[in-house]
Amino acid sequence: MDIKTLKTVAPNLPADIAVLMRGPTGVGKSFLGKAVAEAKGMPFIDVRGSTMSEGDVGGYPDIEGMKENGIMTFCMPSWFIRACKEPVVLMLDELNRSLPGVQQSFFQLILDRELGNDSDGTPYRLHPETRIIAAVNHGAEYDVNDMDPALLRRFWVCDLTPTTDDWLTWAMDENLDTVLVDFIRQHPEHLRVDPTEVEPGTVCPNPASWHRVNNALVHMGMAPVEVAGKSRPDGFYAVAMGLIGTEAAIAFSDFVEGYELVLSAEDILNDFAANKGTLKDLGNDRLNAIIEKVKNHCVDNTWTQAQAKNAAAFAKSLPGEMMVSLWNAISSTQVMPNIQKMHKLIGQEIVKAVQASRNL
């Protein structure tokens, strides 16, 4: 299942149906849990089962209370009490890497939505609108416990197969460095490498590690967009290698060092005539990058008639298939004022390009 489908379904399920996300490490399961919380306007609580003991979930005996009334009750963890008092999105992460006792407490929480008990023996129950999202690292590279099929049927199960487009969309929304994003757009094979296909212990790239590369380089004053096309700063390659491995680090460092900063969306929309000559020297990968920039500009702006005419002139300068790609990108934004302007200007050319493609 792709990420777009999960974001469509998970926030709209009944609150008492727990979600189980399965996928390899680094594909963004925790970020998706946060996205569900944001969609519902709820606090997000991340509980990592692999770091817990049984008492950290099911609670510890209240010794002082037992001395006073002779009744055993449990001091429950703060995250659970909060999930009982108010609606939250509760993320039970690394469920199948947890100790058996922790798993059993999690399963009781998922199945019965309750844990522990008060002095009358009544269990503490989750708030009716609290949502549970469980996540497991799934794949041949993990030494984990298999889940009982009888338990699986209690979840809405989502086997995540995120695409490069999913990651690119997320990266743009999170304002990751544009040169780093352009690298993944042009070299999607480096987004994630299956750890089972390399020597054990090899550092491999995954979607989460690219996020860390971005944050580390920006923090160290070596943001790719700032050093692109220049000599590689000391430490740039070392930072990348330690987070994404040797092969991806070499490719990424070479890409940044040889990068030519191409035209922006504003260059196209505000002064296409002055920049038309530059486009002739660009390969398809650079043109596709500009198409993506124009699309992103369309999402957040209502174009003037002059800007729409420049966008149309840019479209007409492209080969037929790429002109259709630009039109599809603009249409996907659902920004109707821009779409209507562009339809009047290039609608007939798009039809001709599509018909020519079908004839071929």
Secondary structure, 3 states (H helix, E strand, C coil): CCHHHHHHHHHHCCCCCEEEEEECCCCCHHHHHHHHHHHHCCCEEEEEHHHCCHHHHHCEECHHHHHHHCCCCEECCHHHHHHHHCCCEEEEECHHHCCHHHHHHHHHHHHHCEECCCCCCCCEECCCCCEEEEEEECCCCCCCCCCCHHHHCCEEEEECCCCHHHHHHHHHHCCCCHHHHHHHHHCHHHCCCCHHHCCCCCCCCCHHHHHHHHHHHHHCCCCHHHHCCCCCCCCHHHHHHHHHCHHHHHHHHHHHHCCCCCCCHHHHHHHHHHHHHHHCCCCHHHHHHHHHHHHHHHHHCCCCHHHHHHHHHHHHHCCHHHHHHHHHHHHHCCCHHHHHHHHHHHHHHHHHHHHHHHHC
